[in-house]
Amino acid sequence: MGLFDSVSNVALSSALDGLALRQRVIADNIANIQTPGYRAQRVAFEDSLATAVRRGSGAVTASVARSLEPTREDGNNVNLDTETVSNVDTQLRYQLATQAASGQFSALRTAMRTS
């Protein structure tokens, strides 16, 4: 296992990939809020990521599935309130993950300077 292949680094990378995908899916959902028949999509990866970390891996790929939420009369089920809350939550999680990754690289730089 290489220096950057630790479970925490791989898990952080998987989390960042999943969160970035979620941001794109939320943007697509909002862009299609008035499209008749459009079904919102949801991104899932947290449960599989937790399982992968427990098993010592951390590598997962996020999955995208159609939302099963009820539709309006036009067949669309995008809810702007839901998308807005999900977007804020996703942005905060992304910031936290990038800060964690930055902290790991900072610690590595410090270790390299002192050795």
N, C-alpha and C positions, 0 to 999 in steps of 0.2 A: 504494500500500500504506500503510495507516494505521499509527500508532504501535504498536498492539497486534497488528498482523497480521504481524509478523516471523516468519520460519520457525521460530525457536526458541520464540516464544510460541505459535504454532499447534501446533507439535509437542508442547510441554508440555501444552497443553489436550487434544490428542488422546490423549496418554499417560494423563493423569488420568482422562479419560472411559473409556478402555479398562480401566484398573486398577479404577475404581469398578464397572464392569460385572462384571469378574472377581470382585470381592468379593461381589457379589450372587449370581452363579452358584455360587460356592463355598458360600455360605450355603444356597442352594436344594438343592445336592447333599447337603450334610450333613443338611438337614431331611428328605430323602427316602431316607436310608440304609437304612431298613427297608421301603421301598415296593417290593413285588414288581413286576418289570418295568421299574423306573425305570432309565434310562441316564444316567450322569453327563454333564455338559456341560463343554465347554472353551471358553475365550475366547482368540482369537488376534488380535494386532495388531502385535506388535513387528517382524516382517519387513516388513510393508507400511509401517510407520512409517519404518523405516530407508530403504526405497526412496524414499518420499515426500520425506524430508529430503535425500537425495542429489539428487533432481530439483528441489529448491528449493521444495517445497510444505510438507510437514509435516502436512497435513490427511488424516486417515484415519478410518475408522469400524471399530470392532472387530467381529469376526464371532464368532458362537456356533455350535458344532457338537457333535454327540453324540460322546462318547468311544467309541473303538473297542476299549477295554480289555476283556479277557475278563469274562464275567458269572459270578455265582454260580448255583447251581441255581434260585434264584427269579427269575433274569433281571436282577437288579440288579447293577450294576458299580461302585457307589460304594465307594471305599476310604478309610477315615477317615485313615490315615497320609498318603496322597497329598494329600488335601484339606487336612490340617493344615499340611503342608510348603508347599503352594501358597499357603495363606492367609498364613503368616508371610512368605514371599517377596513376595507382593503388598503386604502392609502396609509392608514395608521400602521397596519401590520407590515406593509412594505417598508415603511420608514424604520420600524423596529428591526426588521430583518437586515436592512442595509447597515444600520448602526452596529448590529451584532457582527456582521461580516467585516466591517471597518475595524471594529475592536480586535477581531482575530488577526487581521493583517498588521495592525498597529503593534500588537504583542509580539508578532513574528519579527517585525522590523527592530523592535527593541532588543529582542533576544539575539538577533544577528549582529547588532552593534556591540553588544556586551561580550560576545564570544570571541 
